[in-house]
Amino acid sequence: MPLLPRWRYMTPEAKALTRRFGISAAVVLFGLVLLRTLLPWMILALIIWWVLSAMNRQ
C-alpha cells in the first residue's frame, strides 16, 4: 500500500510541495537527533571554557 495513494493524480506543484515538506521534516528530525546527542558535550565545553577563563583572569 503506497504512502500517498493519490500520488499519480497529484499535480506537479502538489508533488513538489509534498517532496519539499518531506525533506524539511527529515532535516528537522536529523537536526533534533544531532542536537540531542551533542547538547551535553556543548554544555560541558562551555563550563570548561568558563572555568578556564575565570582562572586566567586571576
mmJSON file of the N, C-alpha and C atoms, coordinates in Angstrom:
{"data_MODEL":{"atom_site":{
"group_PDB":["ATOM","ATOM","ATOM","ATOM","ATOM","ATOM","ATOM","ATOM","ATOM","ATOM","ATOM","ATOM","ATOM","ATOM","ATOM","ATOM","ATOM","ATOM","ATOM","ATOM","ATOM","ATOM","ATOM","ATOM","ATOM","ATOM","ATOM","ATOM","ATOM","ATOM","ATOM","ATOM","ATOM","ATOM","ATOM","ATOM","ATOM","ATOM","ATOM","ATOM","ATOM","ATOM","ATOM","ATOM","ATOM","ATOM","ATOM","ATOM","ATOM","ATOM","ATOM","ATOM","ATOM","ATOM","ATOM","ATOM","ATOM","ATOM","ATOM","ATOM","ATOM","ATOM","ATOM","ATOM","ATOM","ATOM","ATOM","ATOM","ATOM","ATOM","ATOM","ATOM","ATOM","ATOM","ATOM","ATOM","ATOM","ATOM","ATOM","ATOM","ATOM","ATOM","ATOM","ATOM","ATOM","ATOM","ATOM","ATOM","ATOM","ATOM","ATOM","ATOM","ATOM","ATOM","ATOM","ATOM","ATOM","ATOM","ATOM","ATOM","ATOM","ATOM","ATOM","ATOM","ATOM","ATOM","ATOM","ATOM","ATOM","ATOM","ATOM","ATOM","ATOM","ATOM","ATOM","ATOM","ATOM","ATOM","ATOM","ATOM","ATOM","ATOM","ATOM","ATOM","ATOM","ATOM","ATOM","ATOM","ATOM","ATOM","ATOM","ATOM","ATOM","ATOM","ATOM","ATOM","ATOM","ATOM","ATOM","ATOM","ATOM","ATOM","ATOM","ATOM","ATOM","ATOM","ATOM","ATOM","ATOM","ATOM","ATOM","ATOM","ATOM","ATOM","ATOM","ATOM","ATOM","ATOM","ATOM","ATOM","ATOM","ATOM","ATOM","ATOM","ATOM","ATOM","ATOM","ATOM","ATOM","ATOM","ATOM","ATOM","ATOM","ATOM"],
"id":[1,2,3,4,5,6,7,8,9,10,11,12,13,14,15,16,17,18,19,20,21,22,23,24,25,26,27,28,29,30,31,32,33,34,35,36,37,38,39,40,41,42,43,44,45,46,47,48,49,50,51,52,53,54,55,56,57,58,59,60,61,62,63,64,65,66,67,68,69,70,71,72,73,74,75,76,77,78,79,80,81,82,83,84,85,86,87,88,89,90,91,92,93,94,95,96,97,98,99,100,101,102,103,104,105,106,107,108,109,110,111,112,113,114,115,116,117,118,119,120,121,122,123,124,125,126,127,128,129,130,131,132,133,134,135,136,137,138,139,140,141,142,143,144,145,146,147,148,149,150,151,152,153,154,155,156,157,158,159,160,161,162,163,164,165,166,167,168,169,170,171,172,173,174],
"type_symbol":["N","C","C","N","C","C","N","C","C","N","C","C","N","C","C","N","C","C","N","C","C","N","C","C","N","C","C","N","C","C","N","C","C","N","C","C","N","C","C","N","C","C","N","C","C","N","C","C","N","C","C","N","C","C","N","C","C","N","C","C","N","C","C","N","C","C","N","C","C","N","C","C","N","C","C","N","C","C","N","C","C","N","C","C","N","C","C","N","C","C","N","C","C","N","C","C","N","C","C","N","C","C","N","C","C","N","C","C","N","C","C","N","C","C","N","C","C","N","C","C","N","C","C","N","C","C","N","C","C","N","C","C","N","C","C","N","C","C","N","C","C","N","C","C","N","C","C","N","C","C","N","C","C","N","C","C","N","C","C","N","C","C","N","C","C","N","C","C","N","C","C","N","C","C"],
"label_atom_id":["N","CA","C","N","CA","C","N","CA","C","N","CA","C","N","CA","C","N","CA","C","N","CA","C","N","CA","C","N","CA","C","N","CA","C","N","CA","C","N","CA","C","N","CA","C","N","CA","C","N","CA","C","N","CA","C","N","CA","C","N","CA","C","N","CA","C","N","CA","C","N","CA","C","N","CA","C","N","CA","C","N","CA","C","N","CA","C","N","CA","C","N","CA","C","N","CA","C","N","CA","C","N","CA","C","N","CA","C","N","CA","C","N","CA","C","N","CA","C","N","CA","C","N","CA","C","N","CA","C","N","CA","C","N","CA","C","N","CA","C","N","CA","C","N","CA","C","N","CA","C","N","CA","C","N","CA","C","N","CA","C","N","CA","C","N","CA","C","N","CA","C","N","CA","C","N","CA","C","N","CA","C","N","CA","C","N","CA","C","N","CA","C","N","CA","C","N","CA","C","N","CA","C"],
"label_alt_id":[null,null,null,null,null,null,null,null,null,null,null,null,null,null,null,null,null,null,null,null,null,null,null,null,null,null,null,null,null,null,null,null,null,null,null,null,null,null,null,null,null,null,null,null,null,null,null,null,null,null,null,null,null,null,null,null,null,null,null,null,null,null,null,null,null,null,null,null,null,null,null,null,null,null,null,null,null,null,null,null,null,null,null,null,null,null,null,null,null,null,null,null,null,null,null,null,null,null,null,null,null,null,null,null,null,null,null,null,null,null,null,null,null,null,null,null,null,null,null,null,null,null,null,null,null,null,null,null,null,null,null,null,null,null,null,null,null,null,null,null,null,null,null,null,null,null,null,null,null,null,null,null,null,null,null,null,null,null,null,null,null,null,null,null,null,null,null,null,null,null,null,null,null,null],
"label_comp_id":["MET","MET","MET","PRO","PRO","PRO","LEU","LEU","LEU","LEU","LEU","LEU","PRO","PRO","PRO","ARG","ARG","ARG","TRP","TRP","TRP","ARG","ARG","ARG","TYR","TYR","TYR","MET","MET","MET","THR","THR","THR","PRO","PRO","PRO","GLU","GLU","GLU","ALA","ALA","ALA","LYS","LYS","LYS","ALA","ALA","ALA","LEU","LEU","LEU","THR","THR","THR","ARG","ARG","ARG","ARG","ARG","ARG","PHE","PHE","PHE","GLY","GLY","GLY","ILE","ILE","ILE","SER","SER","SER","ALA","ALA","ALA","ALA","ALA","ALA","VAL","VAL","VAL","VAL","VAL","VAL","LEU","LEU","LEU","PHE","PHE","PHE","GLY","GLY","GLY","LEU","LEU","LEU","VAL","VAL","VAL","LEU","LEU","LEU","LEU","LEU","LEU","ARG","ARG","ARG","THR","THR","THR","LEU","LEU","LEU","LEU","LEU","LEU","PRO","PRO","PRO","TRP","TRP","TRP","MET","MET","MET","ILE","ILE","ILE","LEU","LEU","LEU","ALA","ALA","ALA","LEU","LEU","LEU","ILE","ILE","ILE","ILE","ILE","ILE","TRP","TRP","TRP","TRP","TRP","TRP","VAL","VAL","VAL","LEU","LEU","LEU","SER","SER","SER","ALA","ALA","ALA","MET","MET","MET","ASN","ASN","ASN","ARG","ARG","ARG","GLN","GLN","GLN"],
"label_asym_id":["A","A","A","A","A","A","A","A","A","A","A","A","A","A","A","A","A","A","A","A","A","A","A","A","A","A","A","A","A","A","A","A","A","A","A","A","A","A","A","A","A","A","A","A","A","A","A","A","A","A","A","A","A","A","A","A","A","A","A","A","A","A","A","A","A","A","A","A","A","A","A","A","A","A","A","A","A","A","A","A","A","A","A","A","A","A","A","A","A","A","A","A","A","A","A","A","A","A","A","A","A","A","A","A","A","A","A","A","A","A","A","A","A","A","A","A","A","A","A","A","A","A","A","A","A","A","A","A","A","A","A","A","A","A","A","A","A","A","A","A","A","A","A","A","A","A","A","A","A","A","A","A","A","A","A","A","A","A","A","A","A","A","A","A","A","A","A","A","A","A","A","A","A","A"],
"label_entity_id":["1","1","1","1","1","1","1","1","1","1","1","1","1","1","1","1","1","1","1","1","1","1","1","1","1","1","1","1","1","1","1","1","1","1","1","1","1","1","1","1","1","1","1","1","1","1","1","1","1","1","1","1","1","1","1","1","1","1","1","1","1","1","1","1","1","1","1","1","1","1","1","1","1","1","1","1","1","1","1","1","1","1","1","1","1","1","1","1","1","1","1","1","1","1","1","1","1","1","1","1","1","1","1","1","1","1","1","1","1","1","1","1","1","1","1","1","1","1","1","1","1","1","1","1","1","1","1","1","1","1","1","1","1","1","1","1","1","1","1","1","1","1","1","1","1","1","1","1","1","1","1","1","1","1","1","1","1","1","1","1","1","1","1","1","1","1","1","1","1","1","1","1","1","1"],
"label_seq_id":[1,1,1,2,2,2,3,3,3,4,4,4,5,5,5,6,6,6,7,7,7,8,8,8,9,9,9,10,10,10,11,11,11,12,12,12,13,13,13,14,14,14,15,15,15,16,16,16,17,17,17,18,18,18,19,19,19,20,20,20,21,21,21,22,22,22,23,23,23,24,24,24,25,25,25,26,26,26,27,27,27,28,28,28,29,29,29,30,30,30,31,31,31,32,32,32,33,33,33,34,34,34,35,35,35,36,36,36,37,37,37,38,38,38,39,39,39,40,40,40,41,41,41,42,42,42,43,43,43,44,44,44,45,45,45,46,46,46,47,47,47,48,48,48,49,49,49,50,50,50,51,51,51,52,52,52,53,53,53,54,54,54,55,55,55,56,56,56,57,57,57,58,58,58],
"pdbx_PDB_ins_code":[null,null,null,null,null,null,null,null,null,null,null,null,null,null,null,null,null,null,null,null,null,null,null,null,null,null,null,null,null,null,null,null,null,null,null,null,null,null,null,null,null,null,null,null,null,null,null,null,null,null,null,null,null,null,null,null,null,null,null,null,null,null,null,null,null,null,null,null,null,null,null,null,null,null,null,null,null,null,null,null,null,null,null,null,null,null,null,null,null,null,null,null,null,null,null,null,null,null,null,null,null,null,null,null,null,null,null,null,null,null,null,null,null,null,null,null,null,null,null,null,null,null,null,null,null,null,null,null,null,null,null,null,null,null,null,null,null,null,null,null,null,null,null,null,null,null,null,null,null,null,null,null,null,null,null,null,null,null,null,null,null,null,null,null,null,null,null,null,null,null,null,null,null,null],
"Cartn_x":[0.852,0.0,0.893,0.724,1.579,1.277,2.309,2.155,1.167,1.265,0.338,-0.418,-1.601,-2.296,-2.689,-2.775,-3.197,-2.015,-0.807,0.395,0.312,-0.174,-0.184,-1.226,-2.178,-3.206,-2.881,-1.809,-1.454,-0.827,-1.01,-0.379,1.121,1.909,3.352,3.677,2.878,3.109,2.857,1.794,1.487,2.556,3.071,4.149,5.409,5.734,6.92,6.768,5.58,5.327,5.442,4.916,4.994,6.438,7.211,8.628,9.386,9.152,9.845,9.492,8.221,7.795,8.463,8.532,9.175,10.651,11.327,12.756,12.966,12.142,12.258,12.023,11.032,10.755,11.924,12.527,13.679,14.869,15.099,16.215,15.988,14.762,14.458,14.648,14.168,14.347,15.822,16.596,18.033,18.71,18.324,18.886,18.553,17.332,16.953,17.726,17.91,18.687,20.134,20.694,22.072,22.217,21.269,21.315,21.193,20.323,20.143,21.418,22.152,23.39,24.509,24.596,25.724,25.502,24.28,23.996,24.78,24.856,25.653,27.124,27.682,29.087,29.275,28.317,28.42,28.331,27.454,27.339,28.623,29.19,30.449,31.574,31.658,32.687,32.504,31.274,31.003,31.426,31.148,31.551,33.067,33.738,35.207,35.784,35.246,35.724,35.512,34.362,34.062,35.035,35.312,36.247,37.649,38.105,39.446,39.572,38.558,38.624,38.585,37.858,37.836,39.195,39.846,41.165,42.225,42.116,43.096,42.97,41.828,41.633,42.363,42.525,43.133,44.616],
"Cartn_y":[-1.186,0.0,1.243,2.113,3.297,4.281,5.047,6.042,7.129,7.55,8.536,7.881,7.339,6.573,7.402,8.693,9.537,10.223,9.728,10.374,10.578,9.581,9.703,10.696,11.059,12.014,13.437,13.584,14.907,15.753,17.058,17.969,18.039,18.454,18.583,19.547,20.604,21.549,20.882,20.095,19.396,18.357,17.683,16.713,17.409,18.561,19.306,19.777,20.259,20.711,19.553,18.413,17.234,16.792,16.803,16.43,17.402,18.706,19.71,19.548,19.295,19.103,17.873,16.796,15.574,15.774,16.461,16.722,17.635,18.662,19.575,18.842,17.979,17.216,16.302,15.674,14.802,15.599,16.789,17.631,18.086,18.467,18.891,17.731,16.557,15.398,15.06,15.113,14.854,15.891,17.149,18.207,18.009,17.603,17.362,16.2,15.141,13.994,14.404,15.167,15.624,16.553,17.469,18.393,17.642,16.665,15.884,15.127,14.679,13.951,14.889,16.05,16.946,17.947,18.139,19.155,18.952,17.758,17.606,17.959,17.611,17.937,19.442,20.12,21.571,22.262,21.772,22.347,22.119,20.918,20.621,21.515,21.703,22.572,24.013,24.47,25.823,25.986,25.002,25.061,25.067,24.208,24.166,25.496,26.064,27.357,28.44,28.429,29.425,29.301,28.07,27.85,28.297,27.935,28.327,29.837,30.48,31.937,32.614,32.049,32.611,32.423,31.299,31.057,31.964,32.271,33.125,34.585,34.998,36.387,36.672,35.667,35.885,35.951],
"Cartn_z":[0.0,0.0,0.0,-0.971,-1.036,0.091,0.425,1.477,1.062,-0.179,-0.733,-1.89,-1.649,-2.681,-3.902,-3.772,-4.896,-5.575,-5.371,-5.905,-7.422,-8.134,-9.603,-10.091,-9.248,-9.648,-9.201,-8.43,-7.915,-9.022,-8.904,-9.862,-9.571,-10.535,-10.289,-9.14,-9.0,-7.905,-6.556,-6.472,-5.225,-4.903,-5.928,-5.706,-5.204,-5.792,-5.368,-3.927,-3.587,-2.222,-1.235,-1.596,-0.737,-0.55,-1.625,-1.525,-0.639,-0.835,-0.017,1.451,1.744,3.124,3.73,2.98,3.476,3.744,2.834,3.031,4.228,4.364,5.504,6.821,6.855,8.073,8.418,7.418,7.665,8.185,7.631,8.089,9.524,9.849,11.221,12.193,11.852,12.727,12.905,11.82,11.906,12.8,12.66,13.499,14.967,15.256,16.649,17.249,16.485,16.974,17.205,16.28,16.417,17.611,17.788,18.918,20.231,20.274,21.498,21.847,20.835,21.062,21.502,20.88,21.128,22.252,22.697,23.707,24.998,25.571,26.802,26.596,25.444,25.167,25.006,24.398,24.244,25.6,26.478,27.818,28.6,28.513,29.191,28.674,27.377,26.8,27.261,27.36,27.836,29.29,30.121,31.532,31.653,30.895,30.936,30.47,29.404,28.918,29.966,30.638,31.66,32.823,33.26,34.37,33.974,32.795,32.356,32.198,31.674,31.529,32.895,33.854,35.207,35.882,35.64,36.232,35.6,34.335,33.661,34.071,34.543,34.975,36.276,37.094,38.411,38.372],
"occupancy":[1.0,1.0,1.0,1.0,1.0,1.0,1.0,1.0,1.0,1.0,1.0,1.0,1.0,1.0,1.0,1.0,1.0,1.0,1.0,1.0,1.0,1.0,1.0,1.0,1.0,1.0,1.0,1.0,1.0,1.0,1.0,1.0,1.0,1.0,1.0,1.0,1.0,1.0,1.0,1.0,1.0,1.0,1.0,1.0,1.0,1.0,1.0,1.0,1.0,1.0,1.0,1.0,1.0,1.0,1.0,1.0,1.0,1.0,1.0,1.0,1.0,1.0,1.0,1.0,1.0,1.0,1.0,1.0,1.0,1.0,1.0,1.0,1.0,1.0,1.0,1.0,1.0,1.0,1.0,1.0,1.0,1.0,1.0,1.0,1.0,1.0,1.0,1.0,1.0,1.0,1.0,1.0,1.0,1.0,1.0,1.0,1.0,1.0,1.0,1.0,1.0,1.0,1.0,1.0,1.0,1.0,1.0,1.0,1.0,1.0,1.0,1.0,1.0,1.0,1.0,1.0,1.0,1.0,1.0,1.0,1.0,1.0,1.0,1.0,1.0,1.0,1.0,1.0,1.0,1.0,1.0,1.0,1.0,1.0,1.0,1.0,1.0,1.0,1.0,1.0,1.0,1.0,1.0,1.0,1.0,1.0,1.0,1.0,1.0,1.0,1.0,1.0,1.0,1.0,1.0,1.0,1.0,1.0,1.0,1.0,1.0,1.0,1.0,1.0,1.0,1.0,1.0,1.0,1.0,1.0,1.0,1.0,1.0,1.0],
"B_iso_or_equiv":[0.0,0.0,0.0,0.0,0.0,0.0,0.0,0.0,0.0,0.0,0.0,0.0,0.0,0.0,0.0,0.0,0.0,0.0,0.0,0.0,0.0,0.0,0.0,0.0,0.0,0.0,0.0,0.0,0.0,0.0,0.0,0.0,0.0,0.0,0.0,0.0,0.0,0.0,0.0,0.0,0.0,0.0,0.0,0.0,0.0,0.0,0.0,0.0,0.0,0.0,0.0,0.0,0.0,0.0,0.0,0.0,0.0,0.0,0.0,0.0,0.0,0.0,0.0,0.0,0.0,0.0,0.0,0.0,0.0,0.0,0.0,0.0,0.0,0.0,0.0,0.0,0.0,0.0,0.0,0.0,0.0,0.0,0.0,0.0,0.0,0.0,0.0,0.0,0.0,0.0,0.0,0.0,0.0,0.0,0.0,0.0,0.0,0.0,0.0,0.0,0.0,0.0,0.0,0.0,0.0,0.0,0.0,0.0,0.0,0.0,0.0,0.0,0.0,0.0,0.0,0.0,0.0,0.0,0.0,0.0,0.0,0.0,0.0,0.0,0.0,0.0,0.0,0.0,0.0,0.0,0.0,0.0,0.0,0.0,0.0,0.0,0.0,0.0,0.0,0.0,0.0,0.0,0.0,0.0,0.0,0.0,0.0,0.0,0.0,0.0,0.0,0.0,0.0,0.0,0.0,0.0,0.0,0.0,0.0,0.0,0.0,0.0,0.0,0.0,0.0,0.0,0.0,0.0,0.0,0.0,0.0,0.0,0.0,0.0],
"pdbx_formal_charge":[null,null,null,null,null,null,null,null,null,null,null,null,null,null,null,null,null,null,null,null,null,null,null,null,null,null,null,null,null,null,null,null,null,null,null,null,null,null,null,null,null,null,null,null,null,null,null,null,null,null,null,null,null,null,null,null,null,null,null,null,null,null,null,null,null,null,null,null,null,null,null,null,null,null,null,null,null,null,null,null,null,null,null,null,null,null,null,null,null,null,null,null,null,null,null,null,null,null,null,null,null,null,null,null,null,null,null,null,null,null,null,null,null,null,null,null,null,null,null,null,null,null,null,null,null,null,null,null,null,null,null,null,null,null,null,null,null,null,null,null,null,null,null,null,null,null,null,null,null,null,null,null,null,null,null,null,null,null,null,null,null,null,null,null,null,null,null,null,null,null,null,null,null,null],
"auth_seq_id":[1,1,1,2,2,2,3,3,3,4,4,4,5,5,5,6,6,6,7,7,7,8,8,8,9,9,9,10,10,10,11,11,11,12,12,12,13,13,13,14,14,14,15,15,15,16,16,16,17,17,17,18,18,18,19,19,19,20,20,20,21,21,21,22,22,22,23,23,23,24,24,24,25,25,25,26,26,26,27,27,27,28,28,28,29,29,29,30,30,30,31,31,31,32,32,32,33,33,33,34,34,34,35,35,35,36,36,36,37,37,37,38,38,38,39,39,39,40,40,40,41,41,41,42,42,42,43,43,43,44,44,44,45,45,45,46,46,46,47,47,47,48,48,48,49,49,49,50,50,50,51,51,51,52,52,52,53,53,53,54,54,54,55,55,55,56,56,56,57,57,57,58,58,58],
"auth_comp_id":["MET","MET","MET","PRO","PRO","PRO","LEU","LEU","LEU","LEU","LEU","LEU","PRO","PRO","PRO","ARG","ARG","ARG","TRP","TRP","TRP","ARG","ARG","ARG","TYR","TYR","TYR","MET","MET","MET","THR","THR","THR","PRO","PRO","PRO","GLU","GLU","GLU","ALA","ALA","ALA","LYS","LYS","LYS","ALA","ALA","ALA","LEU","LEU","LEU","THR","THR","THR","ARG","ARG","ARG","ARG","ARG","ARG","PHE","PHE","PHE","GLY","GLY","GLY","ILE","ILE","ILE","SER","SER","SER","ALA","ALA","ALA","ALA","ALA","ALA","VAL","VAL","VAL","VAL","VAL","VAL","LEU","LEU","LEU","PHE","PHE","PHE","GLY","GLY","GLY","LEU","LEU","LEU","VAL","VAL","VAL","LEU","LEU","LEU","LEU","LEU","LEU","ARG","ARG","ARG","THR","THR","THR","LEU","LEU","LEU","LEU","LEU","LEU","PRO","PRO","PRO","TRP","TRP","TRP","MET","MET","MET","ILE","ILE","ILE","LEU","LEU","LEU","ALA","ALA","ALA","LEU","LEU","LEU","ILE","ILE","ILE","ILE","ILE","ILE","TRP","TRP","TRP","TRP","TRP","TRP","VAL","VAL","VAL","LEU","LEU","LEU","SER","SER","SER","ALA","ALA","ALA","MET","MET","MET","ASN","ASN","ASN","ARG","ARG","ARG","GLN","GLN","GLN"],
"auth_asym_id":["A","A","A","A","A","A","A","A","A","A","A","A","A","A","A","A","A","A","A","A","A","A","A","A","A","A","A","A","A","A","A","A","A","A","A","A","A","A","A","A","A","A","A","A","A","A","A","A","A","A","A","A","A","A","A","A","A","A","A","A","A","A","A","A","A","A","A","A","A","A","A","A","A","A","A","A","A","A","A","A","A","A","A","A","A","A","A","A","A","A","A","A","A","A","A","A","A","A","A","A","A","A","A","A","A","A","A","A","A","A","A","A","A","A","A","A","A","A","A","A","A","A","A","A","A","A","A","A","A","A","A","A","A","A","A","A","A","A","A","A","A","A","A","A","A","A","A","A","A","A","A","A","A","A","A","A","A","A","A","A","A","A","A","A","A","A","A","A","A","A","A","A","A","A"],
"auth_atom_id":["N","CA","C","N","CA","C","N","CA","C","N","CA","C","N","CA","C","N","CA","C","N","CA","C","N","CA","C","N","CA","C","N","CA","C","N","CA","C","N","CA","C","N","CA","C","N","CA","C","N","CA","C","N","CA","C","N","CA","C","N","CA","C","N","CA","C","N","CA","C","N","CA","C","N","CA","C","N","CA","C","N","CA","C","N","CA","C","N","CA","C","N","CA","C","N","CA","C","N","CA","C","N","CA","C","N","CA","C","N","CA","C","N","CA","C","N","CA","C","N","CA","C","N","CA","C","N","CA","C","N","CA","C","N","CA","C","N","CA","C","N","CA","C","N","CA","C","N","CA","C","N","CA","C","N","CA","C","N","CA","C","N","CA","C","N","CA","C","N","CA","C","N","CA","C","N","CA","C","N","CA","C","N","CA","C","N","CA","C","N","CA","C","N","CA","C","N","CA","C","N","CA","C"],
"pdbx_PDB_model_num":[1,1,1,1,1,1,1,1,1,1,1,1,1,1,1,1,1,1,1,1,1,1,1,1,1,1,1,1,1,1,1,1,1,1,1,1,1,1,1,1,1,1,1,1,1,1,1,1,1,1,1,1,1,1,1,1,1,1,1,1,1,1,1,1,1,1,1,1,1,1,1,1,1,1,1,1,1,1,1,1,1,1,1,1,1,1,1,1,1,1,1,1,1,1,1,1,1,1,1,1,1,1,1,1,1,1,1,1,1,1,1,1,1,1,1,1,1,1,1,1,1,1,1,1,1,1,1,1,1,1,1,1,1,1,1,1,1,1,1,1,1,1,1,1,1,1,1,1,1,1,1,1,1,1,1,1,1,1,1,1,1,1,1,1,1,1,1,1,1,1,1,1,1,1]
}}}
